[in-house]
Amino acid sequence: MRVAAVDIGTNSVRLLVGDVESPAGALRTIDRRMHITRLGQGVDSARRLAPEAVERTLTVLREYQDAIESNGVTRVRATATSAARDAENRDDFFTAAKSALGTELELLSGEEEARLSFAGATTGLDAAAPYLVVDIGGGSTELVLGTTEPEALCSVDVGCVRITEQYLHSDPPAPEELSNAVSAVRDQIADVDRAIPDLRDAATLLGLAGTVTTVAAVEQGLPYDRDRIHHFRLTREAVEDVFRTLALEPVAERRHNPGLEPERVDVIVGGVIVLASILRTLEFDDLLVSENDILDGLARSLA
């Protein structure tokens, strides 16, 4: 079955076209794309999707509709996450998005998002279980513990865009801004730690999405390469080193780091704060970077 999955997040809009026979079977990728459209621009404060952010996203969805049609896809699933959950005008966006993409959008809850991310990241994984899957997005972060399926999960409102807009206003961020951001994220992760104490028992910590893959690319000092990033082991020491480097650089200098996409330059420090806080608070020494994520979970769900 040829399927297509579209993930409309706070920071990026992504497409996966692939062939899949069963939810646990092999997934053969035909086309995989990502565009940063920053749909969540200003949503944390305004609680509305900005017209320019909506238009950027609709432009990408029209491109994806062409790709879906040209690849002979038989089933499509398109979902929206944190920014849409927070926006009062999401119904207007969903109507326009259906016209652009040719498919009706689903609004995922944080728990549904977490379950799909877990399914995408762990199917066929050759690593010690149980797993703790951490998906750091633009507006929210999902943490899911399980072996063959989720056993405990939660979604917290911390992400690279949200933390940047709430706390990091200077260029580079002022020490007080960084301190306040770190404290806020640490407190939220500590709440999760108290609510789900078994998180620390995970044998493998899996990190998903753009913040994690970008830190891995910057640590490698190479332009982004999916094959090099997938299942790269990222140490807590390396994350701390990347955090110090990026947080102290103004945007004009930060953009020259190999592996850092231009569209992520202004929000990467907020994302690394979330990543570093998880490693610190839950006391993990490293994590396994996964390029398989919610897109893969969505595609498999169509089988």
VEXDONU-8590 format. One record per residue (C-alpha): z, y, x; residue number from 1. Coordinates in nm, 3 decimals, decimal comma, always signed. Each point is the difference from the previous one (the first is absolute). Layout:
<rs>
+---------+---------+---------+-----+
!       Z !       Y !       X ! pos !
+---------+---------+---------+-----+
!       Z !       Y !       X ! NUM !
...
+---------+---------+---------+-----+
</rs>
This chain:
<rs>
+---------+---------+---------+-----+
!       Z !       Y !       X ! pos !
+---------+---------+---------+-----+
!  +0,000 !  +0,000 !  +0,000 !   1 !
!  -0,095 !  +0,340 !  +0,138 !   2 !
!  +0,276 !  +0,249 !  -0,077 !   3 !
!  +0,086 !  +0,360 !  +0,078 !   4 !
!  +0,342 !  +0,161 !  +0,036 !   5 !
!  +0,059 !  +0,375 !  +0,006 !   6 !
!  +0,337 !  +0,145 !  +0,105 !   7 !
!  +0,053 !  +0,368 !  -0,083 !   8 !
!  +0,304 !  +0,114 !  +0,194 !   9 !
!  +0,173 !  +0,328 !  +0,070 !  10 !
!  -0,184 !  +0,048 !  +0,329 !  11 !
!  -0,303 !  -0,230 !  +0,001 !  12 !
!  -0,248 !  -0,176 !  -0,228 !  13 !
!  -0,115 !  -0,343 !  +0,114 !  14 !
!  -0,254 !  -0,261 !  -0,103 !  15 !
!  -0,025 !  -0,372 !  +0,071 !  16 !
!  -0,298 !  -0,208 !  -0,110 !  17 !
!  +0,029 !  -0,369 !  +0,075 !  18 !
!  -0,063 !  -0,359 !  -0,103 !  19 !
!  +0,303 !  -0,201 !  -0,111 !  20 !
!  +0,034 !  -0,344 !  -0,164 !  21 !
!  +0,372 !  -0,013 !  -0,078 !  22 !
!  +0,312 !  +0,218 !  +0,039 !  23 !
!  +0,107 !  -0,198 !  +0,308 !  24 !
!  -0,347 !  -0,072 !  +0,134 !  25 !
!  -0,205 !  +0,172 !  +0,265 !  26 !
!  -0,110 !  +0,357 !  -0,065 !  27 !
!  -0,332 !  +0,089 !  +0,163 !  28 !
!  -0,037 !  +0,375 !  +0,042 !  29 !
!  -0,339 !  +0,146 !  -0,090 !  30 !
!  +0,088 !  +0,371 !  +0,011 !  31 !
!  +0,321 !  +0,185 !  +0,080 !  32 !
!  +0,029 !  +0,381 !  -0,007 !  33 !
!  +0,265 !  +0,268 !  +0,016 !  34 !
!  -0,011 !  +0,375 !  -0,063 !  35 !
!  +0,296 !  +0,236 !  +0,024 !  36 !
!  -0,015 !  +0,228 !  -0,304 !  37 !
!  +0,369 !  +0,106 !  -0,023 !  38 !
!  +0,015 !  -0,049 !  -0,377 !  39 !
!  +0,374 !  +0,064 !  +0,019 !  40 !
!  -0,042 !  +0,351 !  +0,140 !  41 !
!  +0,288 !  +0,206 !  -0,142 !  42 !
!  +0,094 !  -0,260 !  -0,263 !  43 !
!  +0,359 !  -0,030 !  +0,121 !  44 !
!  +0,071 !  +0,362 !  -0,091 !  45 !
!  -0,256 !  +0,078 !  -0,274 !  46 !
!  +0,007 !  -0,340 !  -0,173 !  47 !
!  -0,373 !  +0,045 !  -0,059 !  48 !
!  -0,314 !  -0,116 !  +0,178 !  49 !
!  -0,176 !  +0,298 !  +0,157 !  50 !
!  -0,362 !  +0,056 !  -0,120 !  51 !
!  -0,138 !  -0,002 !  +0,355 !  52 !
!  +0,183 !  -0,325 !  +0,081 !  53 !
!  -0,134 !  -0,160 !  -0,317 !  54 !
!  -0,356 !  +0,106 !  +0,083 !  55 !
!  +0,026 !  -0,141 !  +0,355 !  56 !
!  +0,116 !  -0,329 !  -0,146 !  57 !
!  -0,269 !  -0,014 !  -0,270 !  58 !
!  -0,269 !  +0,056 !  +0,264 !  59 !
!  +0,122 !  -0,309 !  +0,187 !  60 !
!  +0,024 !  -0,205 !  -0,320 !  61 !
!  -0,366 !  +0,076 !  -0,077 !  62 !
!  -0,090 !  -0,128 !  +0,346 !  63 !
!  +0,203 !  -0,315 !  -0,065 !  64 !
!  -0,172 !  -0,057 !  -0,334 !  65 !
!  -0,336 !  -0,006 !  +0,182 !  66 !
!  +0,137 !  -0,252 !  +0,251 !  67 !
!  +0,140 !  -0,221 !  -0,276 !  68 !
!  -0,330 !  -0,004 !  -0,188 !  69 !
!  -0,215 !  -0,059 !  +0,308 !  70 !
!  +0,215 !  -0,295 !  +0,110 !  71 !
!  -0,029 !  -0,187 !  -0,330 !  72 !
!  +0,372 !  +0,003 !  -0,080 !  73 !
!  +0,101 !  -0,196 !  -0,310 !  74 !
!  +0,364 !  +0,108 !  -0,038 !  75 !
!  +0,174 !  +0,327 !  +0,094 !  76 !
!  +0,363 !  +0,107 !  +0,008 !  77 !
!  +0,088 !  +0,363 !  +0,073 !  78 !
!  +0,357 !  +0,126 !  +0,025 !  79 !
!  +0,185 !  +0,326 !  +0,059 !  80 !
!  +0,347 !  +0,028 !  +0,149 !  81 !
!  +0,261 !  +0,260 !  +0,096 !  82 !
!  -0,185 !  +0,331 !  -0,049 !  83 !
!  -0,127 !  -0,107 !  -0,341 !  84 !
!  +0,345 !  -0,127 !  -0,100 !  85 !
!  +0,144 !  +0,345 !  +0,072 !  86 !
!  -0,276 !  +0,213 !  -0,155 !  87 !
!  +0,024 !  +0,141 !  -0,353 !  88 !
!  -0,379 !  +0,034 !  -0,023 !  89 !
!  -0,084 !  -0,355 !  +0,111 !  90 !
!  -0,168 !  -0,084 !  -0,334 !  91 !
!  -0,264 !  +0,266 !  +0,064 !  92 !
!  -0,056 !  -0,141 !  +0,347 !  93 !
!  -0,023 !  -0,357 !  -0,132 !  94 !
!  -0,268 !  +0,104 !  -0,250 !  95 !
!  -0,207 !  +0,169 !  +0,272 !  96 !
!  +0,058 !  -0,289 !  +0,241 !  97 !
!  -0,126 !  -0,256 !  -0,252 !  98 !
!  -0,321 !  +0,202 !  -0,039 !  99 !
!  -0,043 !  +0,024 !  +0,379 ! 100 !
!  +0,083 !  -0,360 !  +0,086 ! 101 !
!  -0,119 !  -0,177 !  -0,315 ! 102 !
!  +0,334 !  -0,183 !  -0,024 ! 103 !
!  +0,323 !  +0,086 !  -0,177 ! 104 !
!  +0,294 !  +0,072 !  +0,232 ! 105 !
!  +0,337 !  -0,174 !  -0,017 ! 106 !
!  +0,318 !  +0,190 !  +0,077 ! 107 !
!  +0,211 !  -0,228 !  +0,218 ! 108 !
!  +0,377 !  +0,016 !  -0,005 ! 109 !
!  +0,179 !  -0,006 !  +0,335 ! 110 !
!  +0,096 !  -0,363 !  -0,060 ! 111 !
!  -0,358 !  -0,105 !  -0,083 ! 112 !
!  -0,123 !  +0,181 !  +0,310 ! 113 !
!  +0,259 !  -0,185 !  +0,209 ! 114 !
!  -0,097 !  -0,342 !  -0,138 ! 115 !
!  -0,370 !  +0,054 !  +0,068 ! 116 !
!  +0,068 !  +0,125 !  +0,353 ! 117 !
!  +0,211 !  -0,310 !  +0,069 ! 118 !
!  -0,273 !  -0,232 !  -0,131 ! 119 !
!  -0,267 !  +0,171 !  +0,207 ! 120 !
!  +0,199 !  +0,001 !  +0,323 ! 121 !
!  +0,151 !  -0,348 !  -0,005 ! 122 !
!  -0,273 !  -0,231 !  -0,137 ! 123 !
!  -0,093 !  -0,236 !  +0,283 ! 124 !
!  +0,233 !  +0,177 !  +0,245 ! 125 !
!  +0,096 !  -0,205 !  +0,306 ! 126 !
!  +0,339 !  +0,154 !  +0,079 ! 127 !
!  +0,364 !  -0,090 !  -0,054 ! 128 !
!  +0,136 !  +0,044 !  -0,353 ! 129 !
!  +0,167 !  +0,153 !  -0,193 ! 130 !
!  -0,201 !  +0,322 !  +0,018 ! 131 !
!  +0,098 !  +0,359 !  -0,058 ! 132 !
!  -0,315 !  +0,191 !  -0,093 ! 133 !
!  +0,014 !  +0,378 !  +0,038 ! 134 !
!  -0,287 !  +0,205 !  -0,146 ! 135 !
!  +0,027 !  +0,368 !  +0,099 ! 136 !
!  -0,223 !  +0,213 !  -0,220 ! 137 !
!  -0,049 !  +0,369 !  -0,056 ! 138 !
!  +0,256 !  +0,040 !  -0,276 ! 139 !
!  +0,203 !  -0,321 !  -0,005 ! 140 !
!  +0,104 !  -0,293 !  +0,216 ! 141 !
!  +0,032 !  -0,355 !  -0,130 ! 142 !
!  +0,229 !  -0,261 !  +0,156 ! 143 !
!  -0,042 !  -0,363 !  -0,107 ! 144 !
!  +0,195 !  -0,305 !  +0,119 ! 145 !
!  -0,126 !  -0,354 !  -0,056 ! 146 !
!  -0,158 !  -0,315 !  +0,136 ! 147 !
!  -0,277 !  -0,119 !  -0,233 ! 148 !
!  +0,064 !  +0,267 !  -0,262 ! 149 !
!  +0,221 !  +0,310 !  -0,035 ! 150 !
!  +0,369 !  -0,079 !  -0,035 ! 151 !
!  +0,129 !  +0,360 !  +0,019 ! 152 !
!  -0,191 !  +0,327 !  -0,001 ! 153 !
!  +0,031 !  +0,373 !  -0,047 ! 154 !
!  -0,204 !  +0,319 !  +0,018 ! 155 !
!  +0,144 !  +0,324 !  +0,138 ! 156 !
!  -0,145 !  +0,351 !  -0,022 ! 157 !
!  -0,057 !  +0,057 !  +0,371 ! 158 !
!  -0,346 !  +0,015 !  +0,157 ! 159 !
!  -0,199 !  +0,193 !  +0,258 ! 160 !
!  -0,126 !  +0,270 !  -0,241 ! 161 !
!  +0,321 !  +0,035 !  -0,201 ! 162 !
!  +0,225 !  +0,032 !  +0,308 ! 163 !
!  -0,239 !  +0,248 !  +0,164 ! 164 !
!  -0,015 !  +0,223 !  -0,308 ! 165 !
!  +0,375 !  -0,014 !  -0,058 ! 166 !
!  +0,126 !  +0,057 !  +0,355 ! 167 !
!  -0,258 !  +0,058 !  +0,275 ! 168 !
!  -0,131 !  +0,355 !  -0,037 ! 169 !
!  -0,022 !  +0,125 !  +0,360 ! 170 !
!  -0,260 !  -0,082 !  +0,263 ! 171 !
!  +0,133 !  -0,196 !  +0,180 ! 172 !
!  +0,291 !  -0,091 !  -0,229 ! 173 !
!  +0,322 !  +0,185 !  +0,085 ! 174 !
!  +0,295 !  -0,213 !  +0,120 ! 175 !
!  +0,193 !  +0,079 !  -0,319 ! 176 !
!  -0,297 !  -0,106 !  -0,215 ! 177 !
!  -0,028 !  -0,330 !  +0,186 ! 178 !
!  +0,374 !  -0,059 !  -0,026 ! 179 !
!  +0,002 !  +0,066 !  -0,375 ! 180 !
!  -0,299 !  -0,228 !  -0,057 ! 181 !
!  +0,150 !  -0,282 !  +0,207 ! 182 !
!  +0,332 !  +0,029 !  -0,184 ! 183 !
!  -0,164 !  -0,006 !  -0,344 ! 184 !
!  -0,212 !  -0,306 !  +0,077 ! 185 !
!  +0,288 !  -0,180 !  +0,173 ! 186 !
!  +0,219 !  +0,050 !  -0,305 ! 187 !
!  -0,262 !  -0,148 !  -0,232 ! 188 !
!  -0,059 !  -0,303 !  +0,224 ! 189 !
!  +0,377 !  -0,048 !  +0,033 ! 190 !
!  +0,025 !  -0,009 !  -0,381 ! 191 !
!  -0,263 !  -0,276 !  -0,005 ! 192 !
!  +0,187 !  -0,185 !  +0,275 ! 193 !
!  +0,318 !  +0,003 !  -0,207 ! 194 !
!  -0,180 !  -0,105 !  -0,317 ! 195 !
!  -0,191 !  -0,288 !  +0,166 ! 196 !
!  +0,214 !  -0,116 !  +0,296 ! 197 !
!  -0,228 !  -0,301 !  +0,067 ! 198 !
!  -0,271 !  +0,235 !  +0,137 ! 199 !
!  +0,146 !  -0,040 !  +0,349 ! 200 !
!  -0,041 !  -0,379 !  -0,020 ! 201 !
!  -0,378 !  +0,019 !  +0,012 ! 202 !
!  -0,152 !  -0,188 !  +0,293 ! 203 !
!  -0,312 !  +0,219 !  +0,005 ! 204 !
!  -0,032 !  +0,369 !  -0,085 ! 205 !
!  -0,355 !  +0,082 !  -0,112 ! 206 !
!  -0,123 !  +0,359 !  +0,003 ! 207 !
!  -0,292 !  +0,110 !  -0,219 ! 208 !
!  -0,218 !  +0,305 !  -0,066 ! 209 !
!  -0,123 !  +0,306 !  +0,185 ! 210 !
!  +0,317 !  +0,125 !  +0,166 ! 211 !
!  +0,072 !  -0,339 !  +0,156 ! 212 !
!  -0,357 !  -0,070 !  +0,113 ! 213 !
!  -0,031 !  +0,353 !  +0,141 ! 214 !
!  +0,319 !  -0,034 !  +0,206 ! 215 !
!  -0,134 !  -0,331 !  +0,133 ! 216 !
!  -0,330 !  +0,164 !  +0,098 ! 217 !
!  +0,177 !  +0,294 !  +0,168 ! 218 !
!  +0,226 !  -0,241 !  +0,187 ! 219 !
!  -0,305 !  -0,190 !  +0,124 ! 220 !
!  -0,160 !  +0,329 !  +0,105 ! 221 !
!  -0,333 !  -0,107 !  -0,147 ! 222 !
!  -0,221 !  +0,108 !  -0,290 ! 223 !
!  +0,084 !  -0,187 !  -0,319 ! 224 !
!  -0,126 !  -0,360 !  +0,005 ! 225 !
!  +0,095 !  -0,227 !  -0,290 ! 226 !
!  -0,020 !  -0,317 !  +0,210 ! 227 !
!  +0,230 !  +0,144 !  +0,266 ! 228 !
!  +0,246 !  +0,133 !  -0,256 ! 229 !
!  +0,033 !  -0,306 !  -0,226 ! 230 !
!  +0,312 !  -0,197 !  +0,100 ! 231 !
!  +0,075 !  +0,230 !  +0,292 ! 232 !
!  +0,374 !  -0,015 !  +0,073 ! 233 !
!  +0,149 !  +0,350 !  -0,001 ! 234 !
!  +0,343 !  +0,038 !  +0,158 ! 235 !
!  +0,268 !  +0,240 !  -0,118 ! 236 !
!  -0,004 !  +0,155 !  +0,347 ! 237 !
!  -0,373 !  +0,069 !  -0,034 ! 238 !
!  +0,048 !  +0,155 !  -0,345 ! 239 !
!  +0,274 !  +0,229 !  +0,135 ! 240 !
!  -0,225 !  +0,100 !  +0,290 ! 241 !
!  -0,292 !  +0,083 !  -0,230 ! 242 !
!  +0,235 !  +0,194 !  -0,229 ! 243 !
!  +0,130 !  +0,216 !  +0,287 ! 244 !
!  -0,351 !  +0,069 !  +0,124 ! 245 !
!  -0,153 !  +0,095 !  -0,335 ! 246 !
!  +0,299 !  +0,193 !  -0,134 ! 247 !
!  +0,007 !  +0,232 !  +0,301 ! 248 !
!  -0,372 !  +0,078 !  -0,004 ! 249 !
!  -0,161 !  +0,273 !  -0,212 ! 250 !
!  -0,288 !  -0,116 !  -0,217 ! 251 !
!  -0,259 !  +0,140 !  +0,243 ! 252 !
!  +0,130 !  -0,233 !  +0,274 ! 253 !
!  +0,102 !  -0,291 !  -0,220 ! 254 !
!  -0,354 !  -0,051 !  -0,128 ! 255 !
!  -0,114 !  -0,106 !  +0,350 ! 256 !
!  +0,205 !  -0,322 !  -0,001 ! 257 !
!  -0,238 !  -0,298 !  +0,002 ! 258 !
!  +0,028 !  -0,201 !  -0,321 ! 259 !
!  +0,123 !  +0,293 !  -0,212 ! 260 !
!  -0,248 !  +0,082 !  -0,277 ! 261 !
!  -0,055 !  +0,376 !  -0,050 ! 262 !
!  +0,106 !  -0,021 !  -0,368 ! 263 !
!  +0,336 !  -0,154 !  +0,094 ! 264 !
!  +0,095 !  +0,253 !  +0,268 ! 265 !
!  +0,208 !  +0,219 !  -0,230 ! 266 !
!  +0,196 !  -0,282 !  -0,172 ! 267 !
!  +0,041 !  -0,265 !  +0,270 ! 268 !
!  +0,339 !  +0,132 !  +0,118 ! 269 !
!  +0,138 !  -0,039 !  -0,353 ! 270 !
!  -0,131 !  -0,355 !  -0,009 ! 271 !
!  +0,146 !  -0,094 !  +0,339 ! 272 !
!  +0,338 !  +0,133 !  -0,116 ! 273 !
!  -0,010 !  -0,257 !  -0,281 ! 274 !
!  -0,108 !  -0,280 !  +0,234 ! 275 !
!  +0,259 !  +0,081 !  +0,267 ! 276 !
!  +0,275 !  +0,034 !  -0,262 ! 277 !
!  -0,073 !  -0,347 !  -0,136 ! 278 !
!  +0,014 !  -0,156 !  +0,346 ! 279 !
!  +0,319 !  +0,187 !  +0,088 ! 280 !
!  +0,186 !  -0,051 !  -0,328 ! 281 !
!  -0,088 !  -0,367 !  -0,048 ! 282 !
!  +0,036 !  -0,068 !  +0,375 ! 283 !
!  -0,334 !  -0,167 !  +0,066 ! 284 !
!  -0,129 !  -0,001 !  +0,359 ! 285 !
!  -0,368 !  -0,024 !  -0,096 ! 286 !
!  -0,247 !  -0,053 !  -0,279 ! 287 !
!  -0,330 !  -0,178 !  -0,046 ! 288 !
!  -0,279 !  +0,238 !  -0,103 ! 289 !
!  -0,219 !  -0,132 !  -0,283 ! 290 !
!  -0,338 !  +0,128 !  -0,110 ! 291 !
!  +0,024 !  -0,224 !  -0,307 ! 292 !
!  +0,176 !  +0,193 !  -0,274 ! 293 !
!  -0,010 !  +0,099 !  -0,366 ! 294 !
!  -0,383 !  +0,000 !  -0,001 ! 295 !
!  +0,002 !  -0,368 !  +0,094 ! 296 !
!  +0,264 !  -0,067 !  -0,265 ! 297 !
!  -0,211 !  +0,174 !  -0,264 ! 298 !
!  -0,313 !  -0,192 !  +0,101 ! 299 !
!  +0,180 !  -0,334 !  -0,013 ! 300 !
!  +0,148 !  +0,083 !  -0,340 ! 301 !
!  -0,354 !  +0,007 !  -0,141 ! 302 !
!  -0,062 !  -0,365 !  +0,094 ! 303 !
+---------+---------+---------+-----+
</rs>
